[in-house]
Amino acid sequence: MWKFLFWVIGVGVVFGGGYLVGVVTSDEPSYQIMIQEEGGESQPPNGAVLTDVDQPAKLDSLLGILLQKQPAEGVTVNINEPDASLKLMSPQRSIGLTEHRIWFTDNRAVLAEERNGTWQDAVFFTISERDASYIQSIIQGEEE
């Protein structure tokens, strides 16, 4: 009888300890996206910080948009005057993973990705009108 009781208590301690470790370590986000309007008339500019702890669905949607962007050639934009900026960061490691500048057009958006530590060597991409509208809704703070 005592062996069984010690076995049950031991199993409870192991699973309870694992649960507590999971609760303690999962409060800090491992990824975050900072997205903000640039040069707007609102002070401070509209924007949002999305984390995998607080808004995992929105963060996943934005990561999906970034993964499905299409290369673009012959893009003409003022590299120093974007409509918005987007930064993917890892707060746990204190590093920025990628940075994009965004220009919204009538039927799509153009993204520039920084290369070689400078915007002069930026690589350009396009995303669909639907994805551009989704990004704009996040910047404006609209609910889904």
N, C-alpha and C positions, 0 to 999 in steps of 0.2 A: 504494500500500500504506500509506504513512504517513497519507494523508488518511483512509482507512478506520479506522485505528487511533485517530487523534485524534477522529474522529466517535464511535467506540464509547466512548472514555474520556469525552468530553463528555456523552454520553447517560447514562453511569453516574454522573457527578458530579451532573447535574441530578436524576435519580431518587433517588440516594442522599441528596442534600441535602433533597429533599422528604420522604423517609422520616424522616430525623433530626429535621426540624422537627415532623413529626406526632407522633413519639414524645415529644419534649420538651414540646410544648404539650398533649398529651392526658392527662397525669398529674394535672392539677388538675381537680376536678369543676366543672362549670358550674352544676349544680343539686344541692341536697340537701334531704331532708325529715327534720326532727327530730320524732319522735313519742314521747311519754312519758306514762306513767301519772301521774295527779295524786292527791294526798292518800292514796296507798296506804300500807300498813303496812310495805312493804319500804323499807329505807334503803340505798343510794339507790333512788329509784323505778325500776321497770322502764321500758325504753324502747330506742330504736334511732335511729341516724343513718344514713340511706340516701343514697348518692350515685349519680350516673349513671356513675361509674367503677367502683365496687366492687360495687354491686347494681343494675344497670340494669333487670332484669326486675321486681324488687319496686318500684322507684321508678316505673316505667311503670304498674304495676298500681295503685298509690296515686293517681297522677295520673288514671288512668282512672276510679277511684272518685270523685274530686273533680269530674271533668267530668260525671259521670252523676248527681250528687245531685239530688234533687227538692225543689222549694220546699215548705215546710211552714208552716201557719198554726195558730194556737191552741196553740202549744207551751208547756208549763209546765215550766220547769227553773229551778234556782238557777244563775244565770249565773256566780256566783263559785265554784261547786263542781262543776266538770266531772270526768268520769271520766278523761279524757285530753286532751292538747293536741297539735296538729299544726301545724308551721310549714314552709312551703315557702320556701327561701332560695336566693339566688344568691351563693355565696361570692366569685366573681370580681368582682362589682360591689358586694359588701358591703351588700346590701339584702334585706329580707324581702319576699317577693312576696305571700304570703297567710298568714293565721293562723286556725286553727279550734279551737274547743273541742268536745269530743265527750262525749255521754252515751249509754251503752249501755242498751237496754231488752230485753225478752224476745224481740221479733221484729224489731228494727231498731236503728238508732242515729240519734240526733239530732245534727246539726252546727250550730254557730253560727259565723258568719263576722263578724269585726270590721268595722264600717263607721264612717267618719268619725273614726277614731282612738279610738273608745270602744266598749266592750262594751254599753253601754246602748242603742245603736242597732243591735244585732246583727241579722242576717238569719238565719233558721233554715231548715235543710234536713234531709231524711231520706235514709238509705241502707238498702239491703236487709240482711236478717239475714246473708246470705252475705258481703257486703262488711264488715259489722261484725265477723264472726268472723275474717275475714282481717286486719283491723286489730288485733284483740286478739291474734292469733297473732304478729304482728310485735312488738307491745309485749312479749309474754312471751318473745320470742327463739326461738320454735319454728321449726324448719326446714320448708320446703315439701315 
